[in-house]
Amino acid sequence: MPQITPAQVLKETFGYEAFRPHQAQIIDAALAGRDVLAVMPTSAGKSICYQIPALMLGGLTVVVSPLISLMADQVGALRQSGVAASCLNSALGAQERADVLSAMAAGALSLVYVAPERLDDQRFLEVAASCGVSLLAVDEAHCISQWGNDFRPSYQRIIDFVHALPARPPVMALTATATRAVRDDIAGALDLASPLVVVASFDRPNLSFAVERPRGRAEKDRALVSFARERSELSGIVYCSSRHAVEEVCDALCDEGLLATRYHAGLSAAERERNQEDFLYDRRRIMVATNAFGMGIDKSNVSYVVHYNLSLSLENYYQEAGRAGRDGTRAECLLLYSPADVHTAEFLLDRSERDDLTAGQAAELHEHDERRLRQMVFYATTTDCLRAHILRYFGEEAPAYCDNCSNCLTSFDEVDATTDALKVVSCVARIAQRGQSAGAAAVVDVLRGSRAEKICRRGFDTLSTYGIMRDVPARRLRQLIDELVFRGVLTRSGGTYPTLGLSGAARGFLRREAPWDAPLMLKVTQGAPRAERSSWAPAREKTRAAADVSELDAAGQELYERLAELRGELAREQGVPAYFIFNNTTLVDLCAKRPRTTEELLGVSGVGAKKAERYGDAFLGRINAAQS
């Protein structure tokens, strides 16, 4: 009897014809008993990397996962595919936990998902030790590093669990975003032994990136409402930096008749769970949330992610933005940036407290966080390719032009801004010479000759630079100030009311000394983007693997609606999210291939043997009826 292969398990259990990049290599290493450290972007298929070994190794695979919602999502999806899986977390009652432990002891489970705190439970350790752990998978492994974007001290105790087992299993650490320092932390904290290290491309070709810079809160709200209204039938997430902002933004969307709900740590556990379910089950199309929402949420049909405020780092931003388009279909990632967001972000960093660190460690981490925030601001203000900026931040080479972000789709003129830049720096210097300081808004007012009371009261109207740039638009001046901060000529202080100052390089810049003797070239917007925002999705030829409803003919699109309706009916009957039945990519493939028999149905991406048995008759019936 020939032994089953990973490719056969992939097809028969999960319904996929071929592995995605790196999956087969990681699975082979785990089956050979080797430790693995895998950094793969969201939607790259990390879970398959430990789920297939779990089914092939026999025994028990323990998956450490940080959030209850992640566990429930993974377990529910596995059970739909006929895999014996369960979870242990604080949401379970005593009897439910006892039942899971009994199933473990009886060898009835292939996978059990556990919160890291559960590894401290002596009873769990006893059962795991007695039945044997074939593989330990640590999901969201960046949580183990204090330099990561979501450090959790409980993750650093995972190694104690490993050492307490009678036989050390192979350990697989997986994460979507990790710099080299974080990867080193993960390997050290888990004591990985000569691991296979896989760092996949961070590029997500099906995601389009955009930054808009609304002037003021009212304009930002209008931009968000307009964006969401154009996509009212799609599922999206809106991230805000504070609970208060979540409440206001959610109310604003609901007032416009949009189906929005909210999620933040200030809500009761019951309301968070209810709102999350409304979003997962598509009863509410928009989730407005702080970063407390989303880690590990496997909702595959999120079509857009909007950041209403600036993230604290590119790691946070890319992880959150990556929750769009998990099924491979086209999706949009929009950042609504305003300089006031920087002040809010700095305030959040200043008030963060870390009781688990020494004073020296906390100071070092705060400095590290400030550097990461500066990189996030550079992303929000750059006129270069947004995708390239992200990929290079994570150490990956990238072309300078992607034709798939708002900057690449916008026409810019490159102008010599040297004279204007000298005027701006001179203004900041004149203010400093008087022993005063001013924020960017005040500097703009001085240069434009504002008669505002606060400008005159401070004597700024008597400066030699007062009014020397009356004809330059305020937005252009703000862009120039951001550029000068980015290039290290000006500094921006922290705190609630940040002010501009001169850097050590400012004197050389004013004197036009090397390396400041070349012209300072600045890109300025020529007009509207070459493509409308709704078409910022990637060019079709670049994402042929990302099946999309728009690629179907008219009959196919009509069939898609019928199959989506059937999927919804089946999901409601079972009380599960619709994407547990089939995700959007599978529905599109069904409409493209239009199978008529069970054998043909098994050739559709995402249809495994168990799902074909469970749902085949219903879907084939709808397909055949549409073609008769």
C-alpha positions as CSV (number, residue, x, y, z in Angstrom):
1,M,0.0,0.0,0.0
2,P,1.8,3.2,-1.1
3,Q,2.1,5.9,1.5
4,I,-0.1,9.0,1.0
5,T,1.8,12.1,-0.1
6,P,1.4,15.7,1.1
7,A,0.1,16.6,-2.4
8,Q,-2.6,14.0,-2.0
9,V,-3.7,15.3,1.4
10,L,-3.8,18.8,0.0
11,K,-6.1,17.7,-2.8
12,E,-8.3,15.2,-1.0
13,T,-8.8,17.1,2.3
14,F,-8.5,20.8,1.2
15,G,-9.3,20.6,-2.5
16,Y,-6.3,22.3,-3.9
17,E,-4.3,21.1,-6.9
18,A,-0.9,22.5,-6.1
19,F,1.0,24.0,-3.2
20,R,1.7,27.7,-3.0
21,P,5.4,28.8,-2.8
22,H,7.4,27.4,0.1
23,Q,4.5,25.2,1.5
24,A,5.9,21.9,0.2
25,Q,9.4,22.7,1.5
26,I,8.1,23.6,5.0
27,I,5.9,20.5,5.1
28,D,8.7,18.2,4.1
29,A,11.0,19.7,6.8
30,A,8.3,19.1,9.5
31,L,7.7,15.5,8.3
32,A,11.5,15.0,8.6
33,G,11.4,16.2,12.2
34,R,13.2,19.5,11.5
35,D,12.4,22.8,13.2
36,V,11.1,25.6,10.9
37,L,10.9,29.4,11.1
38,A,8.6,30.7,8.3
39,V,7.9,34.3,7.6
40,M,5.1,34.4,5.0
41,P,2.6,37.2,4.3
42,T,-1.1,36.9,5.1
43,S,-2.9,34.7,2.6
44,A,0.3,32.8,1.7
45,G,-1.2,29.6,3.4
46,K,0.8,29.3,6.6
47,S,-1.9,27.1,8.3
48,I,-1.6,24.4,5.6
49,C,2.1,24.1,6.5
50,Y,1.3,22.6,9.9
51,Q,-2.2,21.1,9.1
52,I,-0.9,18.7,6.5
53,P,1.9,17.4,8.8
54,A,-0.6,17.0,11.6
55,L,-2.7,14.7,9.4
56,M,0.3,12.7,8.2
57,L,2.4,12.4,11.4
58,G,-0.4,10.9,13.5
59,G,-0.5,11.7,17.2
60,L,-1.3,15.2,18.3
61,T,-0.3,18.6,16.8
62,V,-0.5,21.5,19.3
63,V,-1.0,24.9,17.7
64,V,-0.2,27.9,20.0
65,S,-2.5,30.7,18.9
66,P,-3.0,34.2,20.6
67,L,-6.7,34.8,20.1
68,I,-9.9,32.9,20.8
69,S,-11.4,34.2,17.6
70,L,-8.5,32.8,15.6
71,M,-8.8,29.4,17.2
72,A,-12.6,29.2,16.6
73,D,-12.1,30.3,12.9
74,Q,-9.4,27.7,12.2
75,V,-11.2,24.8,14.1
76,G,-14.5,25.6,12.4
77,A,-12.9,25.5,8.9
78,L,-11.0,22.3,9.6
79,R,-14.2,20.5,10.8
80,Q,-15.9,21.5,7.5
81,S,-13.1,19.7,5.7
82,G,-13.5,16.6,8.0
83,V,-10.5,17.2,10.2
84,A,-10.7,16.3,13.9
85,A,-9.7,19.5,15.6
86,S,-10.6,21.4,18.8
87,C,-9.3,24.2,21.0
88,L,-8.7,25.1,24.6
89,N,-9.1,28.6,25.8
90,S,-10.7,30.7,28.5
91,A,-14.0,30.9,26.6
92,L,-14.8,27.2,27.3
93,G,-16.5,26.0,30.4
94,A,-15.0,23.5,32.8
95,Q,-16.9,20.6,31.2
96,E,-16.0,21.7,27.7
97,R,-12.3,21.8,28.6
98,A,-12.6,18.4,30.2
99,D,-14.2,17.0,27.0
100,V,-11.3,18.3,24.9
101,L,-8.7,16.8,27.3
102,S,-10.5,13.5,27.2
103,A,-10.5,13.6,23.4
104,M,-6.8,14.3,23.4
105,A,-6.1,11.4,25.8
106,A,-8.2,9.1,23.6
107,G,-6.2,10.0,20.5
108,A,-9.4,11.4,18.8
109,L,-7.9,14.7,17.8
110,S,-5.3,15.5,15.1
111,L,-4.9,19.2,16.1
112,V,-5.7,21.2,19.3
113,Y,-5.3,24.9,19.3
114,V,-4.3,26.5,22.6
115,A,-3.7,29.9,24.0
116,P,-0.1,30.3,25.3
117,E,-1.4,30.7,28.9
118,R,-3.0,27.2,28.6
119,L,0.5,25.7,28.3
120,D,1.0,26.5,32.0
121,D,-1.9,24.2,33.0
122,Q,-0.5,21.1,34.6
123,R,-3.4,19.0,33.5
124,F,-2.9,20.0,29.9
125,L,0.8,19.2,30.2
126,E,0.1,15.8,31.7
127,V,-2.3,14.8,28.9
128,A,0.0,16.2,26.1
129,A,2.9,14.3,27.6
130,S,1.0,11.0,27.9
131,C,-0.4,11.0,24.4
132,G,2.7,12.5,22.8
133,V,3.1,15.7,20.8
134,S,4.1,15.1,17.1
135,L,4.5,18.8,16.2
136,L,4.3,22.1,18.0
137,A,3.3,25.0,15.8
138,V,3.6,28.6,17.1
139,D,1.3,30.9,15.1
140,E,1.8,34.7,15.1
141,A,5.3,33.9,16.4
142,H,6.3,37.6,16.3
143,C,4.5,37.9,19.6
144,I,7.5,36.3,21.3
145,S,9.8,39.2,20.5
146,Q,9.8,42.4,22.5
147,W,10.9,44.1,19.2
148,G,7.8,42.8,17.4
149,N,4.7,44.8,16.9
150,D,2.5,42.7,19.3
151,F,4.8,41.4,22.1
152,R,3.1,39.0,24.5
153,P,5.2,37.8,27.5
154,S,3.2,34.6,27.7
155,Y,4.8,33.5,24.4
156,Q,8.2,33.5,26.0
157,R,7.0,30.6,28.3
158,I,6.3,28.3,25.4
159,I,9.9,27.0,25.6
160,D,9.1,25.8,29.2
161,F,6.3,23.6,27.8
162,V,8.6,22.2,25.2
163,H,11.3,21.3,27.8
164,A,8.7,19.7,30.0
165,L,7.6,17.1,27.4
166,P,9.2,13.7,27.6
167,A,10.3,13.9,23.9
168,R,10.9,17.2,22.2
169,P,8.7,17.5,19.1
170,P,9.8,19.5,16.0
171,V,8.8,23.2,16.4
172,M,7.4,25.3,13.7
173,A,7.2,29.1,14.2
174,L,5.1,31.1,11.7
175,T,4.4,34.8,11.3
176,A,3.4,37.2,8.6
177,T,5.8,40.1,9.4
178,A,9.1,39.9,11.0
179,T,12.3,42.0,10.6
180,R,15.7,40.2,11.0
181,A,15.9,41.2,14.7
182,V,12.5,39.7,15.3
183,R,13.4,36.5,13.5
184,D,16.5,36.2,15.6
185,D,14.4,36.7,18.8
186,I,11.9,34.0,17.7
187,A,14.7,31.4,17.0
188,G,16.4,32.1,20.3
189,A,13.3,32.2,22.5
190,L,12.0,28.9,21.1
191,D,15.5,27.3,21.0
192,L,15.1,26.3,17.4
193,A,17.7,23.7,16.4
194,S,19.2,24.4,12.9
195,P,15.8,25.4,11.6
196,L,14.8,25.6,8.0
197,V,14.3,29.4,7.7
198,V,11.9,30.6,5.0
199,V,11.3,34.2,4.3
200,A,8.8,34.5,1.5
201,S,8.2,37.5,-0.6
202,F,6.1,40.0,1.3
203,D,4.4,41.1,-1.9
204,R,0.7,40.7,-2.2
205,P,0.0,41.3,-5.9
206,N,-3.8,41.3,-5.4
207,L,-3.7,44.2,-3.0
208,S,-3.7,47.8,-4.2
209,F,-2.4,50.5,-1.9
210,A,-3.4,54.1,-1.7
211,V,-2.8,57.1,0.6
212,E,-5.1,60.1,0.7
213,R,-4.4,63.3,2.7
214,P,-7.7,64.9,3.6
215,R,-7.6,68.4,5.2
216,G,-9.3,68.1,8.5
217,R,-11.7,65.8,10.2
218,A,-14.7,66.7,8.2
219,E,-13.0,66.0,4.9
220,K,-11.6,62.7,6.2
221,D,-15.1,61.6,7.2
222,R,-16.5,62.5,3.8
223,A,-13.7,60.6,2.1
224,L,-14.4,57.5,4.2
225,V,-18.2,57.6,3.8
226,S,-17.8,58.0,0.0
227,F,-15.3,55.1,-0.2
228,A,-17.5,52.8,1.9
229,R,-20.7,53.8,0.1
230,E,-19.2,52.8,-3.3
231,R,-18.5,49.4,-1.8
232,S,-21.6,49.0,0.3
233,E,-22.1,45.3,-0.9
234,L,-18.5,44.4,0.0
235,S,-17.0,43.5,3.4
236,G,-14.4,45.9,4.8
237,I,-12.5,46.9,8.0
238,V,-11.8,50.4,9.1
239,Y,-9.0,50.8,11.7
240,C,-8.9,53.7,14.1
241,S,-6.3,54.6,16.7
242,S,-8.6,55.0,19.7
243,R,-11.8,53.7,21.2
244,H,-13.3,57.2,20.9
245,A,-12.5,57.4,17.2
246,V,-14.1,53.9,16.7
247,E,-17.3,55.1,18.3
248,E,-17.5,58.3,16.2
249,V,-16.5,56.7,12.9
250,C,-19.0,53.8,13.4
251,D,-21.8,56.3,14.2
252,A,-20.9,58.3,11.1
253,L,-21.1,55.3,8.9
254,C,-24.3,54.1,10.4
255,D,-25.9,57.6,10.1
256,E,-25.2,57.3,6.4
257,G,-27.1,54.0,6.2
258,L,-24.1,51.8,6.0
259,L,-24.0,48.5,7.8
260,A,-21.2,49.0,10.3
261,T,-20.4,47.7,13.7
262,R,-17.5,48.2,16.2
263,Y,-14.8,46.4,18.2
264,H,-12.5,47.7,20.9
265,A,-11.3,46.7,24.3
266,G,-13.7,49.1,26.1
267,L,-16.7,47.0,25.1
268,S,-17.9,44.0,27.1
269,A,-16.7,40.6,26.0
270,A,-20.3,39.7,25.1
271,E,-20.7,42.7,22.8
272,R,-17.3,42.2,21.2
273,E,-18.3,38.6,20.4
274,R,-21.7,39.6,19.1
275,N,-20.3,42.4,16.9
276,Q,-17.5,40.1,15.6
277,E,-20.1,37.4,14.6
278,D,-22.2,40.0,12.9
279,F,-19.2,40.9,10.8
280,L,-18.0,37.3,10.1
281,Y,-21.6,36.3,9.2
282,D,-22.0,39.3,6.9
283,R,-24.9,40.7,8.9
284,R,-22.7,43.8,9.1
285,R,-20.5,44.7,6.2
286,I,-18.1,47.1,7.9
287,M,-16.1,46.5,11.1
288,V,-14.8,49.7,12.7
289,A,-12.1,48.7,15.2
290,T,-8.9,49.4,17.0
291,N,-5.9,47.1,16.5
292,A,-7.5,44.9,19.2
293,F,-9.4,43.3,16.3
294,G,-8.2,41.1,13.6
295,M,-5.1,39.1,14.5
296,G,-5.7,35.7,12.9
297,I,-9.2,36.5,11.7
298,D,-9.5,34.2,8.7
299,K,-12.5,36.0,7.1
300,S,-11.6,35.5,3.5
301,N,-13.9,37.9,1.8
302,V,-12.7,41.2,3.2
303,S,-12.5,43.4,0.1
304,Y,-10.9,46.5,1.7
305,V,-9.1,47.8,4.7
306,V,-9.1,51.5,5.5
307,H,-6.8,53.0,8.1
308,Y,-8.6,56.1,9.4
309,N,-5.6,57.0,11.4
310,L,-1.9,56.4,11.1
311,S,-0.6,53.1,12.3
312,L,2.3,53.1,14.8
313,S,4.6,51.1,12.4
314,L,4.7,49.6,9.0
315,E,4.6,46.2,10.6
316,N,1.3,47.0,12.2
317,Y,0.0,48.6,9.0
318,Y,1.0,45.8,6.7
319,Q,-0.4,43.1,9.0
320,E,-3.7,44.9,9.3
321,A,-3.9,45.9,5.6
322,G,-3.1,42.2,4.8
323,R,-6.5,41.2,6.2
324,A,-8.0,42.2,2.9
325,G,-8.0,39.8,0.0
326,R,-7.1,36.7,1.9
327,D,-8.9,34.5,-0.7
328,G,-6.7,35.9,-3.5
329,T,-9.3,38.2,-5.0
330,R,-8.5,41.9,-5.6
331,A,-8.7,44.1,-2.6
332,E,-7.9,47.7,-1.6
333,C,-5.9,49.2,1.2
334,L,-6.4,52.9,1.9
335,L,-4.7,55.1,4.4
336,L,-6.4,58.4,5.2
337,Y,-3.4,60.5,6.5
338,S,-3.3,63.8,8.3
339,P,-0.4,65.4,10.2
340,A,-2.6,65.4,13.4
341,D,-2.4,61.6,13.3
342,V,1.3,61.8,14.0
343,H,0.6,63.7,17.3
344,T,-1.9,61.0,18.3
345,A,0.5,58.2,17.5
346,E,3.3,59.9,19.5
347,F,0.9,60.4,22.4
348,L,0.0,56.6,22.3
349,L,3.7,55.7,22.4
350,D,4.4,58.1,25.2
351,R,1.7,56.7,27.4
352,S,2.4,53.0,26.8
353,E,3.7,51.3,29.9
354,R,5.7,48.0,30.1
355,D,5.9,46.6,33.6
356,D,7.7,43.5,32.2
357,L,10.8,45.5,31.1
358,T,13.6,47.2,33.0
359,A,13.8,51.0,32.8
360,G,16.7,50.7,30.3
361,Q,14.8,48.1,28.2
362,A,11.7,50.3,28.1
363,A,13.7,53.4,27.0
364,E,15.4,51.4,24.3
365,L,12.1,50.0,23.1
366,H,10.5,53.5,23.1
367,E,13.4,54.8,20.9
368,H,12.8,51.8,18.6
369,D,9.1,52.5,18.4
370,E,9.8,56.1,17.5
371,R,12.0,55.0,14.6
372,R,9.3,52.7,13.4
373,L,6.7,55.5,13.6
374,R,9.0,57.8,11.5
375,Q,9.1,55.1,8.8
376,M,5.3,55.0,8.9
377,V,5.1,58.7,8.4
378,F,7.6,58.4,5.5
379,Y,5.2,55.9,3.9
380,A,2.2,58.2,4.3
381,T,4.0,61.2,2.8
382,T,6.2,59.7,0.1
383,T,5.5,60.3,-3.6
384,D,7.4,57.1,-4.6
385,C,5.8,53.7,-5.2
386,L,4.0,52.6,-2.0
387,R,4.5,48.9,-2.7
388,A,8.2,49.4,-3.1
389,H,8.4,51.4,0.1
390,I,6.8,48.5,2.1
391,L,8.9,45.8,0.5
392,R,12.1,47.6,0.9
393,Y,11.3,48.2,4.6
394,F,11.2,44.4,5.0
395,G,14.5,44.0,3.3
396,E,13.1,42.9,-0.1
397,E,14.2,44.3,-3.4
398,A,11.4,45.9,-5.4
399,P,10.9,47.7,-8.7
400,A,10.5,51.5,-8.4
401,Y,7.1,51.3,-10.2
402,C,4.2,48.8,-9.6
403,D,1.3,50.4,-11.6
404,N,-0.9,49.3,-8.7
405,C,-0.8,52.1,-6.0
406,S,-2.1,55.6,-5.8
407,N,1.4,57.1,-6.3
408,C,2.2,55.1,-9.4
409,L,-1.3,56.0,-10.8
410,T,-0.8,59.7,-10.2
411,S,1.0,62.0,-12.5
412,F,3.7,64.1,-10.8
413,D,5.8,67.0,-12.0
414,E,9.3,67.1,-10.6
415,V,10.1,70.7,-9.7
416,D,13.2,72.4,-8.2
417,A,12.0,73.4,-4.7
418,T,15.4,74.5,-3.4
419,T,14.5,78.2,-3.1
420,D,11.2,77.5,-1.3
421,A,13.0,75.0,1.0
422,L,15.6,77.6,2.0
423,K,12.8,80.0,2.9
424,V,11.1,77.4,5.1
425,V,14.3,76.5,6.9
426,S,15.1,80.2,7.3
427,C,11.7,80.8,8.9
428,V,12.3,78.0,11.4
429,A,15.8,79.5,12.1
430,R,14.4,83.0,12.6
431,I,11.8,81.7,15.1
432,A,14.5,79.8,17.0
433,Q,16.8,82.9,17.1
434,R,14.0,84.6,19.2
435,G,14.1,81.7,21.7
436,Q,10.7,80.4,20.5
437,S,9.4,77.4,18.7
438,A,6.4,76.7,16.5
439,G,4.6,73.8,14.9
440,A,4.2,73.2,11.2
441,A,0.9,75.0,11.0
442,A,2.3,78.2,12.6
443,V,5.3,78.1,10.3
444,V,3.0,77.9,7.3
445,D,0.9,80.8,8.6
446,V,4.1,82.9,9.0
447,L,5.3,82.2,5.5
448,R,1.8,82.9,4.0
449,G,1.5,86.2,6.0
450,S,-1.5,85.2,8.2
451,R,-3.0,87.9,10.4
452,A,-4.1,85.3,13.0
453,E,-4.1,86.7,16.5
454,K,-1.7,84.1,17.8
455,I,0.8,84.9,15.0
456,C,0.8,88.6,15.8
457,R,0.7,88.1,19.6
458,R,4.0,86.2,19.4
459,G,5.6,88.8,17.2
460,F,5.9,86.5,14.2
461,D,4.5,89.2,11.9
462,T,7.8,91.1,12.4
463,L,10.0,88.2,11.2
464,S,11.9,88.8,7.9
465,T,10.3,85.6,6.5
466,Y,6.8,86.8,7.3
467,G,4.6,86.7,4.2
468,I,7.4,85.8,1.8
469,M,5.4,82.8,0.4
470,R,2.0,84.3,0.2
471,D,1.3,82.8,-3.2
472,V,2.3,79.2,-2.3
473,P,-0.7,76.9,-1.3
474,A,-0.7,75.8,2.3
475,R,-0.8,72.1,1.2
476,R,2.3,72.6,-0.9
477,L,4.1,74.1,2.1
478,R,3.1,71.3,4.4
479,Q,4.4,68.8,1.8
480,L,7.7,70.7,1.7
481,I,8.0,70.7,5.5
482,D,7.3,66.9,5.6
483,E,10.0,66.4,2.9
484,L,12.5,68.5,4.9
485,V,11.8,66.4,8.0
486,F,12.1,63.2,6.0
487,R,15.5,64.4,4.6
488,G,16.8,65.2,8.1
489,V,17.1,69.0,7.6
490,L,14.3,69.8,10.0
491,T,13.3,68.0,13.2
492,R,9.8,67.5,14.6
493,S,9.5,67.2,18.4
494,G,7.3,64.7,20.1
495,G,4.5,65.4,22.6
496,T,1.0,66.7,22.3
497,Y,2.1,69.9,20.5
498,P,5.0,69.0,18.3
499,T,7.3,71.8,17.1
500,L,9.8,72.1,14.2
501,G,13.5,72.6,14.9
502,L,16.8,72.7,13.0
503,S,18.8,69.5,12.7
504,G,22.5,69.3,12.7
505,A,22.4,69.4,9.0
506,A,20.4,72.6,8.7
507,R,23.4,74.9,8.8
508,G,25.0,73.0,5.9
509,F,21.7,73.1,4.0
510,L,21.4,76.9,4.4
511,R,24.9,77.4,3.2
512,R,24.4,75.0,0.3
513,E,27.4,72.9,1.4
514,A,27.9,69.3,0.3
515,P,25.9,67.1,0.3
516,W,23.3,69.8,0.1
517,D,24.8,71.6,-2.9
518,A,22.5,69.8,-5.4
519,P,19.0,71.1,-6.2
520,L,16.2,69.8,-3.9
521,M,13.8,68.2,-6.3
522,L,10.2,67.7,-5.2
523,K,7.4,65.8,-6.8
524,V,4.1,67.7,-7.0
525,T,0.8,66.3,-8.1
526,Q,-0.1,67.2,-11.6
527,G,-3.8,66.4,-11.2
528,A,-6.1,63.5,-10.4
529,P,-4.9,59.9,-10.5
530,R,-4.7,58.4,-14.0
531,A,-7.2,55.8,-12.8
532,E,-10.3,56.2,-10.6
533,R,-9.9,54.9,-7.1
534,S,-12.3,52.1,-7.7
535,S,-9.9,50.8,-10.4
536,W,-6.8,50.9,-8.4
537,A,-6.9,47.1,-8.3
538,P,-4.0,45.4,-10.1
539,A,-3.9,45.0,-13.9
540,R,-5.5,41.7,-14.8
541,E,-2.4,40.2,-16.5
542,K,-0.5,40.7,-13.2
543,T,-2.9,38.6,-11.1
544,R,-4.2,35.8,-13.2
545,A,-4.1,33.5,-10.2
546,A,-6.4,35.9,-8.3
547,A,-9.8,34.8,-9.6
548,D,-12.3,37.7,-9.6
549,V,-16.0,38.0,-10.3
550,S,-15.4,40.7,-12.9
551,E,-13.4,38.2,-15.0
552,L,-16.6,36.1,-15.5
553,D,-18.9,36.5,-18.5
554,A,-22.5,37.8,-17.9
555,A,-23.8,34.3,-17.4
556,G,-21.0,33.5,-15.0
557,Q,-21.7,36.5,-12.9
558,E,-25.4,35.7,-12.7
559,L,-24.5,32.1,-11.7
560,Y,-22.1,33.5,-9.0
561,E,-25.0,35.4,-7.4
562,R,-27.1,32.2,-7.3
563,L,-24.3,30.2,-5.8
564,A,-23.6,32.9,-3.3
565,E,-27.2,32.8,-2.3
566,L,-27.0,29.0,-1.8
567,R,-23.9,29.4,0.2
568,G,-25.6,31.8,2.5
569,E,-28.6,29.5,3.0
570,L,-26.3,26.6,3.9
571,A,-24.3,28.8,6.2
572,R,-27.4,30.0,8.1
573,E,-28.7,26.4,8.5
574,Q,-25.4,25.4,10.1
575,G,-24.8,28.6,12.0
576,V,-21.4,29.2,10.4
577,P,-19.8,32.0,8.4
578,A,-20.5,31.7,4.6
579,Y,-16.8,31.4,3.8
580,F,-16.6,28.2,5.9
581,I,-18.7,26.5,3.1
582,F,-16.7,27.9,0.1
583,N,-14.7,31.1,-0.2
584,N,-15.1,33.6,-3.0
585,T,-12.3,32.1,-5.0
586,T,-14.0,28.7,-5.0
587,L,-17.3,30.2,-6.1
588,V,-15.6,32.0,-9.0
589,D,-13.9,28.8,-10.1
590,L,-17.2,27.0,-9.9
591,C,-18.7,29.6,-12.2
592,A,-15.8,29.4,-14.6
593,K,-15.6,25.6,-14.8
594,R,-19.4,24.9,-14.3
595,P,-18.9,21.2,-13.3
596,R,-21.8,18.8,-13.9
597,T,-20.6,15.8,-12.1
598,T,-19.0,15.0,-8.7
599,E,-15.8,14.1,-10.5
600,E,-15.7,17.4,-12.2
601,L,-16.6,19.2,-9.0
602,L,-13.5,17.7,-7.4
603,G,-11.4,19.6,-10.0
604,V,-12.6,22.9,-8.6
605,S,-10.1,24.8,-6.4
606,G,-11.1,24.5,-2.7
607,V,-13.4,21.5,-3.1
608,G,-12.1,18.5,-1.2
609,A,-13.6,15.1,-0.8
610,K,-15.5,15.9,2.4
611,K,-17.0,19.2,1.0
612,A,-17.9,17.5,-2.2
613,E,-19.8,14.8,-0.3
614,R,-21.5,17.4,2.0
615,Y,-22.4,20.1,-0.5
616,G,-21.9,18.6,-4.0
617,D,-25.5,17.8,-4.8
618,A,-26.8,21.2,-3.8
619,F,-24.2,23.2,-5.8
620,L,-24.3,20.9,-8.8
621,G,-28.1,21.2,-8.8
622,R,-27.9,25.0,-9.0
623,I,-25.2,24.9,-11.7
624,N,-27.1,22.3,-13.8
625,A,-30.3,24.2,-13.4
626,A,-28.7,27.4,-14.7
627,Q,-27.4,25.6,-17.8
628,S,-30.5,23.7,-18.7
